Amino acid sequence: MKILFVLLIAIAVGAPATAGAQAGADAGGRPRRPDRWQVQLAGGQYLWDVRLLRESGDSLVVSQADSSVSVPLQDIQQLRLIRATEMRAGAGTREALGALSGANDEVFDLTVADAEERRRIVRQILSEHPQPGQPESRDGGQRKP
């Protein structure tokens, strides 16, 4: 069990980024990887490992693998930003377990939001989490395709 845990940490921390995912850099000068999101839809379906691209009317356009999908905002129950797992020396096992269990993820619950509130939340998310290679939005989160 201990070997499996160490292997998971090594994979999560030491996995090399692809060239396409290294556009830009974070505050520490490390290559910035694109944000990874999980979208929970009505009925319990999920879209896994997607990138949020833009708002298009009453839909959110996301990319998954090599294709783009338009998801109606009314069908989205939750958006979850999957945080990268990092292990810092001296941080202890609590931080590592929290990162591996998703405790560090950023979650946006849209289940009780009306249509206008959903649009506002999605615009805010797009503004605060631009993808590498895309300029940060200065127009309230609305991006041009």
C-alpha positions in Angstrom: 0.0 0.0 0.0 2.8 2.4 0.9 4.5 1.7 -2.5 1.2 2.5 -4.3 0.8 5.8 -2.4 4.4 6.8 -3.2 3.9 5.8 -6.9 0.7 8.0 -7.1 2.5 10.9 -5.6 5.5 10.5 -8.0 3.2 10.3 -11.0 1.1 13.3 -10.0 4.0 15.5 -9.1 6.6 14.3 -11.6 4.6 13.7 -14.7 6.1 15.8 -17.5 3.8 18.2 -19.3 3.3 18.0 -23.0 4.6 20.9 -25.2 1.1 22.1 -25.9 0.3 22.3 -22.2 3.3 24.5 -21.3 2.2 27.8 -22.8 2.7 30.5 -20.2 4.1 30.3 -16.7 2.8 30.5 -13.2 4.0 33.0 -10.5 7.0 30.7 -9.7 8.1 30.6 -13.3 7.1 27.0 -13.8 5.2 26.1 -17.0 1.5 26.7 -16.6 -0.7 23.7 -17.5 -4.2 24.2 -18.8 -6.9 24.1 -16.2 -8.7 20.7 -16.0 -12.4 20.7 -15.3 -15.1 18.2 -14.5 -18.7 19.1 -15.6 -21.6 17.3 -13.8 -24.7 17.3 -15.9 -28.4 16.8 -15.0 -29.1 13.1 -14.7 -25.7 12.3 -13.1 -23.6 12.2 -16.3 -20.1 13.7 -16.2 -17.8 15.3 -18.7 -14.2 14.4 -17.5 -11.0 16.3 -18.1 -12.3 19.1 -20.1 -11.0 22.7 -20.8 -13.5 25.5 -20.6 -13.3 27.5 -23.8 -16.0 30.2 -24.0 -19.6 31.1 -23.5 -21.8 30.9 -26.6 -25.3 32.2 -25.9 -26.9 29.9 -23.3 -24.2 27.2 -23.7 -20.7 26.6 -22.5 -18.2 25.4 -25.1 -15.6 22.9 -23.7 -12.9 20.9 -25.3 -12.4 17.3 -24.5 -9.5 15.4 -26.1 -9.4 16.7 -29.7 -13.0 17.9 -30.0 -15.2 20.7 -28.8 -18.7 20.3 -27.3 -21.4 22.8 -26.6 -23.1 22.2 -23.3 -26.4 24.0 -22.5 -26.0 26.0 -19.3 -29.4 24.7 -18.0 -28.0 21.1 -18.1 -24.9 21.9 -15.9 -25.3 21.1 -12.2 -21.7 21.6 -11.1 -18.3 22.8 -12.5 -15.2 21.5 -10.6 -11.7 22.8 -11.2 -9.4 19.8 -10.6 -6.4 21.2 -8.8 -3.0 19.8 -9.6 -1.6 17.6 -6.9 1.6 19.0 -5.3 3.6 17.6 -2.5 5.7 20.1 -0.6 8.5 19.0 1.7 7.5 19.2 5.3 3.8 19.6 4.5 2.9 16.2 6.0 0.5 13.6 4.9 -2.7 15.6 5.5 -1.9 17.9 2.6 -1.1 15.0 0.3 -4.3 13.1 1.2 -6.3 16.3 0.7 -4.9 16.9 -2.7 -5.4 13.3 -3.8 -9.0 13.2 -2.5 -10.0 16.4 -4.3 -10.3 18.5 -1.2 -8.3 21.2 -2.9 -10.7 21.4 -5.9 -12.7 24.6 -6.6 -16.4 23.7 -6.9 -19.2 25.8 -8.5 -22.7 24.5 -7.7 -25.2 25.7 -10.3 -28.2 23.5 -9.2 -30.2 26.4 -7.7 -29.0 29.1 -10.0 -31.5 30.6 -12.5 -30.4 31.2 -16.2 -29.0 34.7 -15.6 -27.0 33.6 -12.5 -25.6 30.6 -14.5 -24.4 33.0 -17.2 -22.8 35.3 -14.6 -21.1 32.4 -12.9 -19.7 31.0 -16.1 -18.5 34.5 -17.2 -16.7 34.9 -13.9 -15.1 31.5 -14.2 -13.9 32.2 -17.7 -12.5 35.5 -16.7 -10.7 34.2 -13.6 -9.4 31.0 -15.3 -8.1 31.8 -18.8 -6.5 28.9 -20.7 -2.7 29.2 -21.5 -2.3 31.0 -24.7 -5.5 33.0 -24.3 -5.4 36.6 -23.1 -7.2 37.3 -19.9 -10.6 38.7 -20.6 -11.3 42.4 -19.7 -14.9 42.5 -20.8 -16.6 40.6 -17.9 -15.5 37.2 -19.1 -17.0 37.2 -22.5 -14.6 36.0 -25.1 -14.7 36.1 -28.8 -14.4 32.7 -30.6 
